[in-house]
Amino acid sequence: MSLLLDTHIVLWWLEGGDPQGVTAFFEELEKNPRLEVLPITGPIALDAARLGSSFPNDSADRLIAATARAHGHTLVTADRRIRDAAVVAML
């Protein structure tokens, strides 16, 4: 099973919920051999826009869900609004 981690899950995992700054955060992600940072592509952006009104209107949440869908990953999130929308497989 391939997992896509919501941003807050990664922050909790790497920093215990206390991020050290955006630059250092991304450097840490890129160095971690167990993680892969996935790009936002045109098809992902289109899917995010097409998720509909039942999905939260937060752009980052839409992109995260659309990325999981595009790559066939299971999304790991604690975000109740994303979970309630049920548009992607989740843990």
PDB file of N, CA, C and O in Angstrom:
ATOM      1  N   MET A   1       0.844  -1.175   0.000  1.00  0.00           N
ATOM      2  CA  MET A   1       0.000   0.000   0.000  1.00  0.00           C
ATOM      3  C   MET A   1       0.890   1.239   0.000  1.00  0.00           C
ATOM      4  O   MET A   1       1.807   1.355   0.813  1.00  0.00           O
ATOM      5  N   SER A   2       0.615   2.147  -0.904  1.00  0.00           N
ATOM      6  CA  SER A   2       1.347   3.413  -0.975  1.00  0.00           C
ATOM      7  C   SER A   2       0.544   4.485  -0.263  1.00  0.00           C
ATOM      8  O   SER A   2      -0.663   4.612  -0.464  1.00  0.00           O
ATOM      9  N   LEU A   3       1.228   5.254   0.571  1.00  0.00           N
ATOM     10  CA  LEU A   3       0.564   6.282   1.365  1.00  0.00           C
ATOM     11  C   LEU A   3       0.965   7.682   0.920  1.00  0.00           C
ATOM     12  O   LEU A   3       2.116   7.918   0.551  1.00  0.00           O
ATOM     13  N   LEU A   4       0.021   8.597   0.956  1.00  0.00           N
ATOM     14  CA  LEU A   4       0.294  10.015   0.777  1.00  0.00           C
ATOM     15  C   LEU A   4      -0.039  10.671   2.111  1.00  0.00           C
ATOM     16  O   LEU A   4      -1.161  10.556   2.604  1.00  0.00           O
ATOM     17  N   LEU A   5       0.935  11.353   2.688  1.00  0.00           N
ATOM     18  CA  LEU A   5       0.758  11.968   3.997  1.00  0.00           C
ATOM     19  C   LEU A   5       0.301  13.408   3.865  1.00  0.00           C
ATOM     20  O   LEU A   5       0.920  14.195   3.148  1.00  0.00           O
ATOM     21  N   ASP A   6      -0.771  13.756   4.545  1.00  0.00           N
ATOM     22  CA  ASP A   6      -1.211  15.147   4.607  1.00  0.00           C
ATOM     23  C   ASP A   6      -0.108  15.940   5.315  1.00  0.00           C
ATOM     24  O   ASP A   6       0.645  15.386   6.116  1.00  0.00           O
ATOM     25  N   THR A   7      -0.020  17.208   5.021  1.00  0.00           N
ATOM     26  CA  THR A   7       1.060  18.049   5.538  1.00  0.00           C
ATOM     27  C   THR A   7       1.180  17.973   7.059  1.00  0.00           C
ATOM     28  O   THR A   7       2.290  17.875   7.583  1.00  0.00           O
ATOM     29  N   HIS A   8       0.069  18.016   7.764  1.00  0.00           N
ATOM     30  CA  HIS A   8       0.147  17.995   9.221  1.00  0.00           C
ATOM     31  C   HIS A   8       0.699  16.670   9.754  1.00  0.00           C
ATOM     32  O   HIS A   8       1.331  16.646  10.810  1.00  0.00           O
ATOM     33  N   ILE A   9       0.471  15.589   9.045  1.00  0.00           N
ATOM     34  CA  ILE A   9       1.027  14.291   9.449  1.00  0.00           C
ATOM     35  C   ILE A   9       2.546  14.324   9.325  1.00  0.00           C
ATOM     36  O   ILE A   9       3.253  13.842  10.210  1.00  0.00           O
ATOM     37  N   VAL A  10       3.046  14.887   8.241  1.00  0.00           N
ATOM     38  CA  VAL A  10       4.495  14.990   8.040  1.00  0.00           C
ATOM     39  C   VAL A  10       5.110  15.889   9.112  1.00  0.00           C
ATOM     40  O   VAL A  10       6.159  15.569   9.670  1.00  0.00           O
ATOM     41  N   LEU A  11       4.454  17.012   9.396  1.00  0.00           N
ATOM     42  CA  LEU A  11       4.968  17.911  10.433  1.00  0.00           C
ATOM     43  C   LEU A  11       5.039  17.214  11.784  1.00  0.00           C
ATOM     44  O   LEU A  11       6.037  17.339  12.494  1.00  0.00           O
ATOM     45  N   TRP A  12       4.000  16.488  12.142  1.00  0.00           N
ATOM     46  CA  TRP A  12       3.994  15.767  13.420  1.00  0.00           C
ATOM     47  C   TRP A  12       5.096  14.729  13.457  1.00  0.00           C
ATOM     48  O   TRP A  12       5.759  14.545  14.478  1.00  0.00           O
ATOM     49  N   TRP A  13       5.288  14.049  12.331  1.00  0.00           N
ATOM     50  CA  TRP A  13       6.286  12.983  12.267  1.00  0.00           C
ATOM     51  C   TRP A  13       7.710  13.538  12.358  1.00  0.00           C
ATOM     52  O   TRP A  13       8.528  13.033  13.128  1.00  0.00           O
ATOM     53  N   LEU A  14       8.002  14.577  11.571  1.00  0.00           N
ATOM     54  CA  LEU A  14       9.361  15.114  11.529  1.00  0.00           C
ATOM     55  C   LEU A  14       9.691  16.017  12.710  1.00  0.00           C
ATOM     56  O   LEU A  14      10.830  16.051  13.177  1.00  0.00           O
ATOM     57  N   GLU A  15       8.697  16.741  13.185  1.00  0.00           N
ATOM     58  CA  GLU A  15       8.998  17.773  14.167  1.00  0.00           C
ATOM     59  C   GLU A  15       8.165  17.696  15.434  1.00  0.00           C
ATOM     60  O   GLU A  15       8.267  18.580  16.284  1.00  0.00           O
ATOM     61  N   GLY A  16       7.368  16.698  15.581  1.00  0.00           N
ATOM     62  CA  GLY A  16       6.512  16.633  16.749  1.00  0.00           C
ATOM     63  C   GLY A  16       5.506  17.768  16.792  1.00  0.00           C
ATOM     64  O   GLY A  16       5.055  18.159  17.868  1.00  0.00           O
ATOM     65  N   GLY A  17       5.147  18.307  15.619  1.00  0.00           N
ATOM     66  CA  GLY A  17       4.152  19.371  15.542  1.00  0.00           C
ATOM     67  C   GLY A  17       4.732  20.773  15.628  1.00  0.00           C
ATOM     68  O   GLY A  17       3.967  21.738  15.635  1.00  0.00           O
ATOM     69  N   ASP A  18       6.057  20.929  15.694  1.00  0.00           N
ATOM     70  CA  ASP A  18       6.670  22.249  15.840  1.00  0.00           C
ATOM     71  C   ASP A  18       7.650  22.486  14.683  1.00  0.00           C
ATOM     72  O   ASP A  18       8.842  22.232  14.855  1.00  0.00           O
ATOM     73  N   PRO A  19       7.191  22.972  13.482  1.00  0.00           N
ATOM     74  CA  PRO A  19       8.072  23.135  12.313  1.00  0.00           C
ATOM     75  C   PRO A  19       9.146  24.178  12.510  1.00  0.00           C
ATOM     76  O   PRO A  19       8.903  25.184  13.177  1.00  0.00           O
ATOM     77  N   GLN A  20      10.372  23.967  11.934  1.00  0.00           N
ATOM     78  CA  GLN A  20      11.517  24.853  12.128  1.00  0.00           C
ATOM     79  C   GLN A  20      11.662  25.882  11.012  1.00  0.00           C
ATOM     80  O   GLN A  20      12.686  26.562  10.946  1.00  0.00           O
ATOM     81  N   GLY A  21      10.696  26.013  10.157  1.00  0.00           N
ATOM     82  CA  GLY A  21      10.764  26.961   9.050  1.00  0.00           C
ATOM     83  C   GLY A  21      10.599  26.217   7.731  1.00  0.00           C
ATOM     84  O   GLY A  21      10.956  25.044   7.620  1.00  0.00           O
ATOM     85  N   VAL A  22      10.062  26.903   6.743  1.00  0.00           N
ATOM     86  CA  VAL A  22       9.732  26.269   5.467  1.00  0.00           C
ATOM     87  C   VAL A  22      10.961  25.709   4.763  1.00  0.00           C
ATOM     88  O   VAL A  22      10.933  24.571   4.294  1.00  0.00           O
ATOM     89  N   THR A  23      12.033  26.481   4.681  1.00  0.00           N
ATOM     90  CA  THR A  23      13.231  26.023   3.977  1.00  0.00           C
ATOM     91  C   THR A  23      13.808  24.773   4.619  1.00  0.00           C
ATOM     92  O   THR A  23      14.075  23.784   3.936  1.00  0.00           O
ATOM     93  N   ALA A  24      13.999  24.817   5.917  1.00  0.00           N
ATOM     94  CA  ALA A  24      14.551  23.651   6.625  1.00  0.00           C
ATOM     95  C   ALA A  24      13.606  22.464   6.539  1.00  0.00           C
ATOM     96  O   ALA A  24      14.050  21.321   6.424  1.00  0.00           O
ATOM     97  N   PHE A  25      12.306  22.726   6.593  1.00  0.00           N
ATOM     98  CA  PHE A  25      11.312  21.669   6.498  1.00  0.00           C
ATOM     99  C   PHE A  25      11.437  20.922   5.172  1.00  0.00           C
ATOM    100  O   PHE A  25      11.481  19.692   5.156  1.00  0.00           O
ATOM    101  N   PHE A  26      11.493  21.655   4.065  1.00  0.00           N
ATOM    102  CA  PHE A  26      11.594  21.004   2.756  1.00  0.00           C
ATOM    103  C   PHE A  26      12.950  20.331   2.557  1.00  0.00           C
ATOM    104  O   PHE A  26      13.029  19.284   1.915  1.00  0.00           O
ATOM    105  N   GLU A  27      14.004  20.911   3.092  1.00  0.00           N
ATOM    106  CA  GLU A  27      15.313  20.258   3.023  1.00  0.00           C
ATOM    107  C   GLU A  27      15.283  18.924   3.752  1.00  0.00           C
ATOM    108  O   GLU A  27      15.852  17.943   3.272  1.00  0.00           O
ATOM    109  N   GLU A  28      14.633  18.876   4.895  1.00  0.00           N
ATOM    110  CA  GLU A  28      14.503  17.636   5.655  1.00  0.00           C
ATOM    111  C   GLU A  28      13.699  16.598   4.874  1.00  0.00           C
ATOM    112  O   GLU A  28      14.060  15.421   4.849  1.00  0.00           O
ATOM    113  N   LEU A  29      12.621  17.028   4.243  1.00  0.00           N
ATOM    114  CA  LEU A  29      11.819  16.106   3.432  1.00  0.00           C
ATOM    115  C   LEU A  29      12.631  15.527   2.284  1.00  0.00           C
ATOM    116  O   LEU A  29      12.611  14.318   2.051  1.00  0.00           O
ATOM    117  N   GLU A  30      13.339  16.382   1.574  1.00  0.00           N
ATOM    118  CA  GLU A  30      14.113  15.940   0.415  1.00  0.00           C
ATOM    119  C   GLU A  30      15.235  14.978   0.793  1.00  0.00           C
ATOM    120  O   GLU A  30      15.601  14.115  -0.006  1.00  0.00           O
ATOM    121  N   LYS A  31      15.780  15.113   1.989  1.00  0.00           N
ATOM    122  CA  LYS A  31      16.879  14.250   2.435  1.00  0.00           C
ATOM    123  C   LYS A  31      16.401  12.898   2.952  1.00  0.00           C
ATOM    124  O   LYS A  31      17.183  11.950   3.027  1.00  0.00           O
ATOM    125  N   ASN A  32      15.139  12.804   3.305  1.00  0.00           N
ATOM    126  CA  ASN A  32      14.631  11.581   3.906  1.00  0.00           C
ATOM    127  C   ASN A  32      14.407  10.516   2.836  1.00  0.00           C
ATOM    128  O   ASN A  32      13.563  10.701   1.958  1.00  0.00           O
ATOM    129  N   PRO A  33      15.146   9.399   2.889  1.00  0.00           N
ATOM    130  CA  PRO A  33      15.016   8.373   1.850  1.00  0.00           C
ATOM    131  C   PRO A  33      13.673   7.635   1.880  1.00  0.00           C
ATOM    132  O   PRO A  33      13.334   6.933   0.928  1.00  0.00           O
ATOM    133  N   ARG A  34      12.923   7.788   2.948  1.00  0.00           N
ATOM    134  CA  ARG A  34      11.631   7.117   3.059  1.00  0.00           C
ATOM    135  C   ARG A  34      10.484   7.943   2.493  1.00  0.00           C
ATOM    136  O   ARG A  34       9.348   7.474   2.440  1.00  0.00           O
ATOM    137  N   LEU A  35      10.776   9.175   2.068  1.00  0.00           N
ATOM    138  CA  LEU A  35       9.747  10.065   1.548  1.00  0.00           C
ATOM    139  C   LEU A  35      10.048  10.486   0.127  1.00  0.00           C
ATOM    140  O   LEU A  35      11.204  10.560  -0.288  1.00  0.00           O
ATOM    141  N   GLU A  36       8.993  10.759  -0.604  1.00  0.00           N
ATOM    142  CA  GLU A  36       9.113  11.326  -1.948  1.00  0.00           C
ATOM    143  C   GLU A  36       8.167  12.513  -2.027  1.00  0.00           C
ATOM    144  O   GLU A  36       6.977  12.378  -1.743  1.00  0.00           O
ATOM    145  N   VAL A  37       8.680  13.665  -2.407  1.00  0.00           N
ATOM    146  CA  VAL A  37       7.850  14.852  -2.589  1.00  0.00           C
ATOM    147  C   VAL A  37       7.319  14.813  -4.017  1.00  0.00           C
ATOM    148  O   VAL A  37       8.089  14.826  -4.978  1.00  0.00           O
ATOM    149  N   LEU A  38       5.998  14.765  -4.146  1.00  0.00           N
ATOM    150  CA  LEU A  38       5.377  14.641  -5.465  1.00  0.00           C
ATOM    151  C   LEU A  38       5.028  16.014  -6.025  1.00  0.00           C
ATOM    152  O   LEU A  38       4.580  16.891  -5.287  1.00  0.00           O
ATOM    153  N   PRO A  39       5.232  16.206  -7.333  1.00  0.00           N
ATOM    154  CA  PRO A  39       4.917  17.505  -7.941  1.00  0.00           C
ATOM    155  C   PRO A  39       3.421  17.654  -8.202  1.00  0.00           C
ATOM    156  O   PRO A  39       2.690  16.670  -8.312  1.00  0.00           O
ATOM    157  N   ILE A  40       2.991  18.897  -8.296  1.00  0.00           N
ATOM    158  CA  ILE A  40       1.622  19.187  -8.722  1.00  0.00           C
ATOM    159  C   ILE A  40       1.657  19.279 -10.247  1.00  0.00           C
ATOM    160  O   ILE A  40       2.405  20.077 -10.813  1.00  0.00           O
ATOM    161  N   THR A  41       0.855  18.469 -10.890  1.00  0.00           N
ATOM    162  CA  THR A  41       0.801  18.447 -12.350  1.00  0.00           C
ATOM    163  C   THR A  41      -0.516  19.068 -12.823  1.00  0.00           C
ATOM    164  O   THR A  41      -1.418  19.326 -12.028  1.00  0.00           O
ATOM    165  N   GLY A  42      -0.602  19.295 -14.106  1.00  0.00           N
ATOM    166  CA  GLY A  42      -1.838  19.821 -14.683  1.00  0.00           C
ATOM    167  C   GLY A  42      -3.048  18.944 -14.385  1.00  0.00           C
ATOM    168  O   GLY A  42      -4.074  19.458 -13.941  1.00  0.00           O
ATOM    169  N   PRO A  43      -2.958  17.625 -14.619  1.00  0.00           N
ATOM    170  CA  PRO A  43      -4.098  16.767 -14.304  1.00  0.00           C
ATOM    171  C   PRO A  43      -4.488  16.783 -12.821  1.00  0.00           C
ATOM    172  O   PRO A  43      -5.671  16.696 -12.490  1.00  0.00           O
ATOM    173  N   ILE A  44      -3.510  16.893 -11.941  1.00  0.00           N
ATOM    174  CA  ILE A  44      -3.817  16.975 -10.507  1.00  0.00           C
ATOM    175  C   ILE A  44      -4.553  18.278 -10.212  1.00  0.00           C
ATOM    176  O   ILE A  44      -5.543  18.274  -9.480  1.00  0.00           O
ATOM    177  N   ALA A  45      -4.084  19.388 -10.769  1.00  0.00           N
ATOM    178  CA  ALA A  45      -4.746  20.682 -10.554  1.00  0.00           C
ATOM    179  C   ALA A  45      -6.183  20.660 -11.080  1.00  0.00           C
ATOM    180  O   ALA A  45      -7.085  21.197 -10.437  1.00  0.00           O
ATOM    181  N   LEU A  46      -6.398  20.047 -12.234  1.00  0.00           N
ATOM    182  CA  LEU A  46      -7.758  19.953 -12.789  1.00  0.00           C
ATOM    183  C   LEU A  46      -8.657  19.104 -11.899  1.00  0.00           C
ATOM    184  O   LEU A  46      -9.804  19.470 -11.643  1.00  0.00           O
ATOM    185  N   ASP A  47      -8.139  17.967 -11.426  1.00  0.00           N
ATOM    186  CA  ASP A  47      -8.928  17.115 -10.543  1.00  0.00           C
ATOM    187  C   ASP A  47      -9.280  17.858  -9.260  1.00  0.00           C
ATOM    188  O   ASP A  47     -10.402  17.756  -8.765  1.00  0.00           O
ATOM    189  N   ALA A  48      -8.315  18.608  -8.722  1.00  0.00           N
ATOM    190  CA  ALA A  48      -8.568  19.386  -7.504  1.00  0.00           C
ATOM    191  C   ALA A  48      -9.708  20.383  -7.725  1.00  0.00           C
ATOM    192  O   ALA A  48     -10.563  20.559  -6.857  1.00  0.00           O
ATOM    193  N   ALA A  49      -9.713  21.023  -8.875  1.00  0.00           N
ATOM    194  CA  ALA A  49     -10.759  22.004  -9.181  1.00  0.00           C
ATOM    195  C   ALA A  49     -12.116  21.344  -9.389  1.00  0.00           C
ATOM    196  O   ALA A  49     -13.154  21.970  -9.173  1.00  0.00           O
ATOM    197  N   ARG A  50     -12.109  20.093  -9.803  1.00  0.00           N
ATOM    198  CA  ARG A  50     -13.358  19.388 -10.123  1.00  0.00           C
ATOM    199  C   ARG A  50     -13.913  18.559  -8.964  1.00  0.00           C
ATOM    200  O   ARG A  50     -14.877  17.817  -9.156  1.00  0.00           O
ATOM    201  N   LEU A  51     -13.341  18.664  -7.785  1.00  0.00           N
ATOM    202  CA  LEU A  51     -13.806  17.844  -6.668  1.00  0.00           C
ATOM    203  C   LEU A  51     -15.229  18.179  -6.227  1.00  0.00           C
ATOM    204  O   LEU A  51     -15.875  17.361  -5.571  1.00  0.00           O
ATOM    205  N   GLY A  52     -15.716  19.339  -6.566  1.00  0.00           N
ATOM    206  CA  GLY A  52     -17.106  19.665  -6.303  1.00  0.00           C
ATOM    207  C   GLY A  52     -17.331  20.378  -4.984  1.00  0.00           C
ATOM    208  O   GLY A  52     -16.412  20.562  -4.185  1.00  0.00           O
ATOM    209  N   SER A  53     -18.569  20.771  -4.779  1.00  0.00           N
ATOM    210  CA  SER A  53     -18.914  21.584  -3.619  1.00  0.00           C
ATOM    211  C   SER A  53     -18.972  20.788  -2.318  1.00  0.00           C
ATOM    212  O   SER A  53     -18.960  21.383  -1.240  1.00  0.00           O
ATOM    213  N   SER A  54     -19.034  19.464  -2.393  1.00  0.00           N
ATOM    214  CA  SER A  54     -19.059  18.672  -1.164  1.00  0.00           C
ATOM    215  C   SER A  54     -17.671  18.553  -0.531  1.00  0.00           C
ATOM    216  O   SER A  54     -17.540  18.139   0.621  1.00  0.00           O
ATOM    217  N   PHE A  55     -16.640  18.919  -1.293  1.00  0.00           N
ATOM    218  CA  PHE A  55     -15.275  18.868  -0.779  1.00  0.00           C
ATOM    219  C   PHE A  55     -14.908  20.236  -0.205  1.00  0.00           C
ATOM    220  O   PHE A  55     -15.363  21.258  -0.718  1.00  0.00           O
ATOM    221  N   PRO A  56     -14.086  20.272   0.860  1.00  0.00           N
ATOM    222  CA  PRO A  56     -13.674  21.564   1.435  1.00  0.00           C
ATOM    223  C   PRO A  56     -13.084  22.498   0.383  1.00  0.00           C
ATOM    224  O   PRO A  56     -12.435  22.046  -0.560  1.00  0.00           O
ATOM    225  N   ASN A  57     -13.309  23.780   0.544  1.00  0.00           N
ATOM    226  CA  ASN A  57     -12.869  24.774  -0.434  1.00  0.00           C
ATOM    227  C   ASN A  57     -11.445  25.260  -0.180  1.00  0.00           C
ATOM    228  O   ASN A  57     -11.072  26.329  -0.664  1.00  0.00           O
ATOM    229  N   ASP A  58     -10.656  24.516   0.553  1.00  0.00           N
ATOM    230  CA  ASP A  58      -9.263  24.862   0.817  1.00  0.00           C
ATOM    231  C   ASP A  58      -8.397  24.309  -0.323  1.00  0.00           C
ATOM    232  O   ASP A  58      -8.400  23.105  -0.579  1.00  0.00           O
ATOM    233  N   SER A  59      -7.663  25.184  -0.999  1.00  0.00           N
ATOM    234  CA  SER A  59      -6.868  24.768  -2.167  1.00  0.00           C
ATOM    235  C   SER A  59      -5.852  23.685  -1.833  1.00  0.00           C
ATOM    236  O   SER A  59      -5.679  22.739  -2.602  1.00  0.00           O
ATOM    237  N   ALA A  60      -5.179  23.814  -0.696  1.00  0.00           N
ATOM    238  CA  ALA A  60      -4.176  22.812  -0.318  1.00  0.00           C
ATOM    239  C   ALA A  60      -4.830  21.455  -0.081  1.00  0.00           C
ATOM    240  O   ALA A  60      -4.297  20.434  -0.514  1.00  0.00           O
ATOM    241  N   ASP A  61      -5.970  21.427   0.596  1.00  0.00           N
ATOM    242  CA  ASP A  61      -6.675  20.168   0.828  1.00  0.00           C
ATOM    243  C   ASP A  61      -7.097  19.530  -0.484  1.00  0.00           C
ATOM    244  O   ASP A  61      -6.999  18.314  -0.648  1.00  0.00           O
ATOM    245  N   ARG A  62      -7.563  20.341  -1.411  1.00  0.00           N
ATOM    246  CA  ARG A  62      -7.979  19.831  -2.724  1.00  0.00           C
ATOM    247  C   ARG A  62      -6.787  19.235  -3.480  1.00  0.00           C
ATOM    248  O   ARG A  62      -6.902  18.174  -4.092  1.00  0.00           O
ATOM    249  N   LEU A  63      -5.648  19.922  -3.433  1.00  0.00           N
ATOM    250  CA  LEU A  63      -4.459  19.419  -4.123  1.00  0.00           C
ATOM    251  C   LEU A  63      -3.946  18.124  -3.490  1.00  0.00           C
ATOM    252  O   LEU A  63      -3.505  17.218  -4.197  1.00  0.00           O
ATOM    253  N   ILE A  64      -4.004  18.038  -2.173  1.00  0.00           N
ATOM    254  CA  ILE A  64      -3.563  16.821  -1.486  1.00  0.00           C
ATOM    255  C   ILE A  64      -4.441  15.636  -1.881  1.00  0.00           C
ATOM    256  O   ILE A  64      -3.928  14.567  -2.211  1.00  0.00           O
ATOM    257  N   ALA A  65      -5.750  15.820  -1.849  1.00  0.00           N
ATOM    258  CA  ALA A  65      -6.664  14.738  -2.219  1.00  0.00           C
ATOM    259  C   ALA A  65      -6.497  14.347  -3.686  1.00  0.00           C
ATOM    260  O   ALA A  65      -6.478  13.162  -4.019  1.00  0.00           O
ATOM    261  N   ALA A  66      -6.377  15.337  -4.552  1.00  0.00           N
ATOM    262  CA  ALA A  66      -6.216  15.056  -5.983  1.00  0.00           C
ATOM    263  C   ALA A  66      -4.891  14.350  -6.263  1.00  0.00           C
ATOM    264  O   ALA A  66      -4.823  13.493  -7.144  1.00  0.00           O
ATOM    265  N   THR A  67      -3.847  14.697  -5.530  1.00  0.00           N
ATOM    266  CA  THR A  67      -2.555  14.018  -5.697  1.00  0.00           C
ATOM    267  C   THR A  67      -2.663  12.556  -5.296  1.00  0.00           C
ATOM    268  O   THR A  67      -2.156  11.680  -5.997  1.00  0.00           O
ATOM    269  N   ALA A  68      -3.317  12.286  -4.178  1.00  0.00           N
ATOM    270  CA  ALA A  68      -3.518  10.896  -3.752  1.00  0.00           C
ATOM    271  C   ALA A  68      -4.297  10.125  -4.809  1.00  0.00           C
ATOM    272  O   ALA A  68      -3.957   8.985  -5.127  1.00  0.00           O
ATOM    273  N   ARG A  69      -5.332  10.737  -5.347  1.00  0.00           N
ATOM    274  CA  ARG A  69      -6.136  10.074  -6.375  1.00  0.00           C
ATOM    275  C   ARG A  69      -5.317   9.801  -7.638  1.00  0.00           C
ATOM    276  O   ARG A  69      -5.394   8.714  -8.209  1.00  0.00           O
ATOM    277  N   ALA A  70      -4.539  10.785  -8.069  1.00  0.00           N
ATOM    278  CA  ALA A  70      -3.763  10.650  -9.302  1.00  0.00           C
ATOM    279  C   ALA A  70      -2.728   9.536  -9.217  1.00  0.00           C
ATOM    280  O   ALA A  70      -2.458   8.852 -10.204  1.00  0.00           O
ATOM    281  N   HIS A  71      -2.153   9.360  -8.036  1.00  0.00           N
ATOM    282  CA  HIS A  71      -1.103   8.359  -7.863  1.00  0.00           C
ATOM    283  C   HIS A  71      -1.621   7.043  -7.293  1.00  0.00           C
ATOM    284  O   HIS A  71      -0.851   6.098  -7.121  1.00  0.00           O
ATOM    285  N   GLY A  72      -2.908   6.973  -7.001  1.00  0.00           N
ATOM    286  CA  GLY A  72      -3.487   5.762  -6.447  1.00  0.00           C
ATOM    287  C   GLY A  72      -3.022   5.470  -5.028  1.00  0.00           C
ATOM    288  O   GLY A  72      -2.970   4.313  -4.611  1.00  0.00           O
ATOM    289  N   HIS A  73      -2.684   6.527  -4.284  1.00  0.00           N
ATOM    290  CA  HIS A  73      -2.208   6.378  -2.909  1.00  0.00           C
ATOM    291  C   HIS A  73      -3.376   6.477  -1.922  1.00  0.00           C
ATOM    292  O   HIS A  73      -4.413   7.070  -2.219  1.00  0.00           O
ATOM    293  N   THR A  74      -3.181   5.889  -0.759  1.00  0.00           N
ATOM    294  CA  THR A  74      -4.104   6.044   0.351  1.00  0.00           C
ATOM    295  C   THR A  74      -3.671   7.269   1.134  1.00  0.00           C
ATOM    296  O   THR A  74      -2.505   7.398   1.504  1.00  0.00           O
ATOM    297  N   LEU A  75      -4.612   8.168   1.385  1.00  0.00           N
ATOM    298  CA  LEU A  75      -4.308   9.415   2.079  1.00  0.00           C
ATOM    299  C   LEU A  75      -4.352   9.215   3.588  1.00  0.00           C
ATOM    300  O   LEU A  75      -5.308   8.652   4.121  1.00  0.00           O
ATOM    301  N   VAL A  76      -3.309   9.682   4.272  1.00  0.00           N
ATOM    302  CA  VAL A  76      -3.273   9.661   5.730  1.00  0.00           C
ATOM    303  C   VAL A  76      -3.501  11.103   6.190  1.00  0.00           C
ATOM    304  O   VAL A  76      -2.666  11.982   5.974  1.00  0.00           O
ATOM    305  N   THR A  77      -4.657  11.320   6.831  1.00  0.00           N
ATOM    306  CA  THR A  77      -5.011  12.658   7.290  1.00  0.00           C
ATOM    307  C   THR A  77      -5.891  12.569   8.532  1.00  0.00           C
ATOM    308  O   THR A  77      -6.632  11.604   8.721  1.00  0.00           O
ATOM    309  N   ALA A  78      -5.795  13.582   9.360  1.00  0.00           N
ATOM    310  CA  ALA A  78      -6.685  13.704  10.511  1.00  0.00           C
ATOM    311  C   ALA A  78      -7.760  14.750  10.228  1.00  0.00           C
ATOM    312  O   ALA A  78      -8.612  15.008  11.077  1.00  0.00           O
ATOM    313  N   ASP A  79      -7.724  15.349   9.046  1.00  0.00           N
ATOM    314  CA  ASP A  79      -8.650  16.418   8.681  1.00  0.00           C
ATOM    315  C   ASP A  79     -10.051  15.842   8.478  1.00  0.00           C
ATOM    316  O   ASP A  79     -10.306  15.132   7.505  1.00  0.00           O
ATOM    317  N   ARG A  80     -10.939  16.151   9.394  1.00  0.00           N
ATOM    318  CA  ARG A  80     -12.305  15.598   9.365  1.00  0.00           C
ATOM    319  C   ARG A  80     -13.056  16.009   8.106  1.00  0.00           C
ATOM    320  O   ARG A  80     -13.840  15.221   7.577  1.00  0.00           O
ATOM    321  N   ARG A  81     -12.834  17.223   7.616  1.00  0.00           N
ATOM    322  CA  ARG A  81     -13.550  17.680   6.414  1.00  0.00           C
ATOM    323  C   ARG A  81     -13.158  16.862   5.190  1.00  0.00           C
ATOM    324  O   ARG A  81     -14.013  16.523   4.371  1.00  0.00           O
ATOM    325  N   ILE A  82     -11.873  16.544   5.060  1.00  0.00           N
ATOM    326  CA  ILE A  82     -11.425  15.708   3.944  1.00  0.00           C
ATOM    327  C   ILE A  82     -11.988  14.301   4.109  1.00  0.00           C
ATOM    328  O   ILE A  82     -12.472  13.703   3.147  1.00  0.00           O
ATOM    329  N   ARG A  83     -11.925  13.778   5.321  1.00  0.00           N
ATOM    330  CA  ARG A  83     -12.418  12.426   5.587  1.00  0.00           C
ATOM    331  C   ARG A  83     -13.916  12.314   5.267  1.00  0.00           C
ATOM    332  O   ARG A  83     -14.364  11.332   4.675  1.00  0.00           O
ATOM    333  N   ASP A  84     -14.667  13.322   5.665  1.00  0.00           N
ATOM    334  CA  ASP A  84     -16.115  13.307   5.444  1.00  0.00           C
ATOM    335  C   ASP A  84     -16.479  13.390   3.966  1.00  0.00           C
ATOM    336  O   ASP A  84     -17.530  12.888   3.568  1.00  0.00           O
ATOM    337  N   ALA A  85     -15.639  14.010   3.147  1.00  0.00           N
ATOM    338  CA  ALA A  85     -15.911  14.138   1.721  1.00  0.00           C
ATOM    339  C   ALA A  85     -15.814  12.790   1.008  1.00  0.00           C
ATOM    340  O   ALA A  85     -16.480  12.578  -0.005  1.00  0.00           O
ATOM    341  N   ALA A  86     -14.989  11.877   1.528  1.00  0.00           N
ATOM    342  CA  ALA A  86     -14.876  10.500   1.024  1.00  0.00           C
ATOM    343  C   ALA A  86     -14.623  10.417  -0.485  1.00  0.00           C
ATOM    344  O   ALA A  86     -15.293   9.665  -1.193  1.00  0.00           O
ATOM    345  N   VAL A  87     -13.649  11.197  -0.967  1.00  0.00           N
ATOM    346  CA  VAL A  87     -13.347  11.171  -2.407  1.00  0.00           C
ATOM    347  C   VAL A  87     -12.072  10.380  -2.717  1.00  0.00           C
ATOM    348  O   VAL A  87     -11.701  10.222  -3.880  1.00  0.00           O
ATOM    349  N   VAL A  88     -11.401   9.883  -1.663  1.00  0.00           N
ATOM    350  CA  VAL A  88     -10.144   9.164  -1.840  1.00  0.00           C
ATOM    351  C   VAL A  88     -10.039   8.129  -0.722  1.00  0.00           C
ATOM    352  O   VAL A  88     -10.610   8.310   0.354  1.00  0.00           O
ATOM    353  N   ALA A  89      -9.310   7.047  -0.980  1.00  0.00           N
ATOM    354  CA  ALA A  89      -9.069   6.044   0.065  1.00  0.00           C
ATOM    355  C   ALA A  89      -8.253   6.682   1.183  1.00  0.00           C
ATOM    356  O   ALA A  89      -7.328   7.450   0.919  1.00  0.00           O
ATOM    357  N   MET A  90      -8.593   6.366   2.430  1.00  0.00           N
ATOM    358  CA  MET A  90      -7.928   7.011   3.567  1.00  0.00           C
ATOM    359  C   MET A  90      -7.621   6.030   4.681  1.00  0.00           C
ATOM    360  O   MET A  90      -8.257   4.988   4.835  1.00  0.00           O
ATOM    361  N   LEU A  91      -6.604   6.420   5.458  1.00  0.00           N
ATOM    362  CA  LEU A  91      -6.284   5.735   6.719  1.00  0.00           C
ATOM    363  C   LEU A  91      -6.537   6.704   7.835  1.00  0.00           C
ATOM    364  O   LEU A  91      -6.342   6.366   9.003  1.00  0.00           O
TER     365      LEU A  91
END
